[in-house]
Amino acid sequence: MIISGGMPTIFVSDIDAAVRFYTETLGLRLIQQYGPHFASIDAGQGVTIGLHPASANNPAGRSGSITLGFMSSDPIRDSVATLKSRGVVFLSDVIDDGQLFLAHFQDADGNRLYLAEMKQAHRRETREPATTAKA
């Protein structure tokens, strides 16, 4: 296999402020930080987010360039209330998108983010792989 994973990278104006937002405010885990040059954040279930300083070619918060979604581990309205209490400003109320509930917000640089909760009726059960019995 040529590709064995990925890391969406977000361009930010202040690495330290971005690390605080993604770890302290959103509750994600810092994996590594290389001073003001780069940081990697564990977003759960194998997703790592890169934080990189913005530049003239890659400005912070370019609207429409990327939207990063997070699955809510709690009911979405509870997660929204918790994040609001930590200072996160949501761009709208929770939206019913058919199969999902969505709540859109942004980081300090204006990078668009969202929380999602799959509706119970659309969730697929995780099944254990079949095992073969030894004869």
PyMOL commands that set and color helices and strands:
alter all, ss='L'
color gray80, all
select helices_A, chain A and resi 15-25+76-85+120-122
alter helices_A, ss='H'
color red, helices_A
select strands_A, chain A and resi 9-12+29-33+39-42+48-53+67-71+95-96+100-106+112-118
alter strands_A, ss='S'
color yellow, strands_A
deselect
rebuild
show_as cartoon
